[in-house]
Each structure stands twice: as C-alpha cells, then as structure tokens.
C-alpha cells in the first residue's frame, strides 16, 4: 500500500522524468536508434511507471522487435513472468510504433514467487526470504489495465493468471508459433517448464530473452539444459538473449 502511494507522489513522477531524460542523453551519445529517441524514451517512461527497469533491458526488447520485423519472423510475443507489466507494456508500445502488431501472451502467478529448489542454490533461497508470496507479487487486473492503457488492441492481449506448470501446457496450442519468448521466472523450475513447453514453438530466427540469466544459477542451468547449442548474447548485467538457429 505504501509503495502504491509513493508511485503517485510528485517525487516518484520526477524520478521517472529524470530517468527518461537520462535515457535520452545516453541514446544520443551512444548513437543507438538515434532517429527514434523520442518514441523509445516515451515508451520507456510509460514502462517504468510501475516498476523500474534499466534502459538496456528495453533496448534489448526494441532490438528484438526490430529483428522480427526486418526478418519477417512470424509468431506471437510471449512473456512468462509479467509482474506489474513493465517489460510487456514496453513491448506492446514498441510493436505498435514499429508496425509489428502480434498476439501477446503474458503469464504470471500473481501470487508471488514459487519456492526455490536445490537447483537454485543458496542465493535463490536468501533472495526470496521467508515468504515467497511477497516477492514480485502483483495484481492481475491492475497489470491487465496497465497493458490496455498502452492502446494495444484488446483482442490481441492475453494475460493468464496461475502457476506456469498449471497454465502454460493448457494454452500452448492456442499460442502457436512464437517470434519472441521472454522468460522472467527467476528460478530453475519456473524456467524449465517454459523451455519444455514453449521453446519448441519458437520459430527459427525467433528470439529468446532470459531476464535472470546473469543473476540466478537455477535459471542458467535450465537454459543450458534446453539450449546448449545456442549462442547466448549479453544484454545487461542480468539479461541475456539468443536468436534461435
């Protein structure tokens, strides 16, 4: 409740404004998407209204969306672990701006995090603390409204509530081909189940983004088990991605 109150304060809004201004400065000086700075930073500003993410995280999404457009890669955009909808909202805004309107599928428990297992090591256990229902807990309806407010077509947005092991297998046939699969499940089991059911549906030339590869050993292990033949590329401290060969 306190956190939601702080998001409505002038101080928080000023912080978002500062981060957008800083993003403009960075993009201008590193000459990345220099002709689209206004659109990208505007979309970035919207995406961080609920939770902060680094500029490089959204630049990674931007690059991947441009990749599927330029290479005529078919399929949906899927994110497993939407939380409050920050990364997904940027993806929707970017797809509209780039003229790449695809069906969107988002999955989240909206009940917090699953319990870590032995595969996640001591870091996973210490990070989650004593109550896994508190960390990364979000409200499904608030997330859905945040996505709708981007202006993306309502009939293209599918936001599924439930634990991955209960929902992904049910919807995999409806999802069909996947152009971009973005994993943000943190732990081994919540990464493994996505790779097991959805990775085979990522088309050749499609992109897999792993938000937690650099931070959680269980996540890395699951990716290596299913994609050991792929070239993992660096995006930022936590995020890695690869183009499926």
C-alpha positions as CSV (number, residue, x, y, z in Angstrom):
1,X,0.0,0.0,0.0
2,X,2.8,2.4,0.9
3,X,4.6,1.6,-2.4
4,X,1.5,2.3,-4.4
5,X,1.1,5.6,-2.6
6,X,4.7,6.6,-3.3
7,X,4.1,6.0,-7.1
8,X,1.5,8.7,-7.1
9,X,3.8,11.4,-5.5
10,X,5.5,14.2,-7.3
11,X,8.8,12.8,-6.2
12,X,8.2,9.5,-7.9
13,X,7.0,11.2,-11.1
14,X,10.1,13.4,-11.0
15,X,12.2,10.3,-10.7
16,X,10.6,8.8,-13.8
17,X,11.1,12.1,-15.7
18,X,14.8,12.1,-14.7
19,X,15.2,8.5,-15.9
20,X,13.7,9.4,-19.2
21,X,15.9,12.5,-19.6
22,X,18.9,10.4,-18.7
23,X,17.8,7.8,-21.3
24,X,17.6,10.5,-24.0
25,X,21.1,11.7,-23.1
26,X,22.6,8.1,-23.3
27,X,20.9,7.2,-26.6
28,X,22.0,10.4,-28.2
29,X,25.6,9.9,-27.1
30,X,26.0,6.2,-28.0
31,X,24.2,6.7,-31.3
32,X,21.7,3.8,-30.7
33,X,18.4,4.2,-32.5
34,X,19.3,7.9,-32.8
35,X,16.4,8.7,-35.1
36,X,13.8,7.1,-32.7
37,X,15.0,8.6,-29.4
38,X,11.7,10.4,-28.8
39,X,9.5,7.4,-29.3
40,X,11.7,5.0,-27.5
41,X,12.2,7.2,-24.4
42,X,8.4,8.0,-24.3
43,X,7.6,4.3,-24.3
44,X,10.4,3.7,-21.7
45,X,8.8,6.4,-19.5
46,X,5.5,4.6,-19.6
47,X,7.0,1.2,-18.9
48,X,8.7,2.4,-15.7
49,X,5.6,4.0,-14.1
50,X,5.0,0.9,-12.0
51,X,8.5,-0.7,-11.6
52,X,12.0,0.4,-12.6
53,X,13.9,-1.4,-15.3
54,X,17.2,-0.5,-16.9
55,X,17.4,1.3,-20.3
56,X,19.4,-1.7,-21.7
57,X,16.5,-4.0,-20.9
58,X,14.1,-2.1,-23.1
59,X,16.8,-1.5,-25.8
60,X,17.1,-5.3,-25.9
61,X,13.3,-5.6,-26.4
62,X,13.4,-2.9,-29.0
63,X,16.2,-4.7,-30.9
64,X,14.4,-8.0,-30.8
65,X,11.2,-6.4,-32.2
66,X,13.1,-4.8,-35.0
67,X,14.8,-8.1,-35.7
68,X,11.5,-10.0,-36.2
69,X,10.1,-7.2,-38.4
70,X,13.2,-6.9,-40.6
71,X,13.5,-10.7,-41.0
72,X,9.7,-11.4,-41.3
73,X,9.7,-13.7,-38.3
74,X,6.2,-14.9,-37.7
75,X,4.6,-15.7,-34.3
76,X,3.4,-14.2,-31.0
77,X,5.2,-12.2,-28.3
78,X,5.1,-14.3,-25.1
79,X,6.3,-13.2,-21.6
80,X,6.4,-15.6,-18.7
81,X,6.6,-13.6,-15.5
82,X,4.9,-10.3,-16.3
83,X,4.8,-8.9,-12.7
84,X,3.3,-5.4,-13.0
85,X,3.6,-5.4,-16.8
86,X,6.6,-3.1,-17.3
87,X,8.5,-5.1,-19.9
88,X,5.4,-6.2,-21.6
89,X,4.0,-2.7,-21.8
90,X,7.2,-1.5,-23.5
91,X,7.0,-4.4,-25.9
92,X,3.4,-3.5,-26.8
93,X,4.2,0.1,-27.3
94,X,7.3,-0.8,-29.4
95,X,5.4,-3.2,-31.6
96,X,2.8,-0.5,-32.3
97,X,5.5,2.0,-33.1
98,X,7.3,-0.4,-35.3
99,X,4.2,-1.6,-37.1
100,X,4.6,-5.2,-35.8
101,X,1.3,-6.0,-34.1
102,X,1.4,-9.5,-32.9
103,X,-0.8,-11.5,-30.5
104,X,0.6,-11.0,-26.9
105,X,0.5,-13.7,-24.2
106,X,1.6,-12.9,-20.7
107,X,1.8,-15.4,-17.8
108,X,2.2,-14.8,-14.1
109,X,1.1,-16.4,-10.9
110,X,0.0,-13.0,-9.5
111,X,0.6,-14.7,-6.1
112,X,4.3,-14.0,-5.7
113,X,7.2,-16.4,-6.4
114,X,7.4,-20.2,-6.3
115,X,9.6,-21.7,-3.7
116,X,13.2,-22.2,-4.9
117,X,14.6,-25.7,-5.1
118,X,18.1,-27.1,-4.5
119,X,18.9,-26.3,-8.2
120,X,18.6,-22.6,-7.3
121,X,21.4,-22.7,-4.7
122,X,21.9,-20.5,-1.6
123,X,21.4,-17.2,-3.5
124,X,17.9,-18.1,-4.6
125,X,16.9,-19.1,-1.1
126,X,18.4,-16.0,0.5
127,X,16.9,-13.7,-2.1
128,X,13.3,-15.0,-1.7
129,X,13.5,-14.8,2.1
130,X,10.9,-16.4,4.4
131,X,7.8,-15.5,2.4
132,X,7.7,-16.2,-1.3
133,X,4.3,-14.7,-1.7
134,X,5.6,-11.2,-1.0
135,X,8.3,-11.0,-3.6
136,X,7.2,-9.9,-7.1
137,X,3.6,-10.1,-6.2
138,X,1.3,-8.1,-8.5
139,X,-2.5,-7.7,-9.1
140,X,-3.7,-9.3,-12.3
141,X,-6.4,-6.7,-13.0
142,X,-4.0,-3.8,-12.4
143,X,-1.4,-5.4,-14.7
144,X,-4.1,-6.0,-17.4
145,X,-5.3,-2.4,-17.2
146,X,-1.7,-1.1,-17.5
147,X,-1.3,-3.2,-20.7
148,X,-4.7,-2.0,-22.1
149,X,-3.7,1.6,-21.4
150,X,-0.9,1.3,-24.0
151,X,-3.6,1.4,-26.7
152,X,-2.7,-2.0,-28.0
153,X,-5.6,-4.0,-29.5
154,X,-7.6,-5.6,-26.7
155,X,-8.3,-8.7,-28.6
156,X,-4.6,-9.2,-29.1
157,X,-3.8,-9.2,-25.3
158,X,-4.0,-12.5,-23.3
159,X,-3.0,-12.3,-19.7
160,X,-3.1,-15.6,-17.9
161,X,-3.1,-16.0,-14.1
162,X,-1.7,-19.1,-12.5
163,X,1.5,-21.0,-11.8
164,X,3.3,-21.8,-15.0
165,X,3.1,-25.6,-14.5
166,X,-0.7,-25.3,-14.4
167,X,-1.3,-22.8,-17.2
168,X,1.3,-23.0,-20.0
169,X,0.6,-26.5,-21.1
170,X,-3.1,-25.6,-21.3
171,X,-2.5,-22.6,-23.6
172,X,0.5,-23.8,-25.7
173,X,-1.7,-24.9,-28.6
174,X,-3.5,-21.6,-28.7
175,X,-0.3,-19.7,-28.7
176,X,1.1,-21.5,-31.7
177,X,4.3,-20.1,-33.3
178,X,6.4,-17.8,-31.1
179,X,8.5,-14.9,-32.5
180,X,9.8,-13.6,-29.2
181,X,9.8,-15.6,-25.9
182,X,10.8,-13.5,-22.8
183,X,11.4,-15.5,-19.7
184,X,11.3,-13.8,-16.3
185,X,10.7,-16.6,-13.9
186,X,13.9,-16.3,-11.9
187,X,14.2,-19.9,-10.7
188,X,15.1,-23.3,-12.2
189,X,11.6,-24.9,-12.2
190,X,9.8,-21.8,-13.5
191,X,12.4,-21.5,-16.3
192,X,12.5,-25.2,-17.1
193,X,8.7,-25.6,-17.6
194,X,8.7,-22.7,-20.0
195,X,11.6,-24.1,-22.0
196,X,9.9,-27.6,-22.0
197,X,6.5,-26.4,-23.3
198,X,7.2,-23.2,-25.2
199,X,10.7,-23.2,-26.5
200,X,9.9,-25.8,-29.2
201,X,7.3,-23.3,-30.6
202,X,9.9,-20.5,-31.0
203,X,10.4,-20.4,-34.8
204,X,13.8,-20.4,-36.4
205,X,15.1,-16.9,-36.3
206,X,12.9,-16.1,-33.3
207,X,14.3,-14.6,-30.2
208,X,14.5,-16.0,-26.6
209,X,15.2,-13.3,-23.9
210,X,16.2,-14.5,-20.4
211,X,15.8,-11.8,-17.9
212,X,17.5,-13.6,-15.0
213,X,20.3,-15.5,-16.7
214,X,23.0,-13.3,-15.1
215,X,21.6,-13.4,-11.6
216,X,20.2,-16.9,-10.8
217,X,22.1,-20.1,-11.2
218,X,18.9,-22.2,-11.5
219,X,17.7,-20.1,-14.4
220,X,21.1,-20.6,-16.2
221,X,21.0,-24.3,-15.6
222,X,17.6,-24.7,-17.1
223,X,18.5,-22.7,-20.2
224,X,21.7,-24.7,-20.7
225,X,19.7,-27.9,-20.5
226,X,17.4,-27.0,-23.3
227,X,19.5,-24.5,-25.4
228,X,23.1,-25.7,-25.1
229,X,23.5,-25.5,-28.8
230,X,22.6,-21.8,-29.0
231,X,24.9,-18.7,-28.8
232,X,23.9,-16.7,-25.7
233,X,24.4,-13.0,-26.1
234,X,24.9,-10.3,-23.4
235,X,22.4,-7.5,-23.0
236,X,23.0,-6.2,-19.4
237,X,24.0,-7.5,-16.0
238,X,21.1,-9.9,-15.7
239,X,19.6,-10.2,-19.2
240,X,20.8,-12.5,-21.9
241,X,19.2,-13.5,-25.3
242,X,19.7,-15.6,-28.3
243,X,18.4,-15.9,-31.8
244,X,17.2,-19.5,-32.3
245,X,19.2,-21.3,-35.0
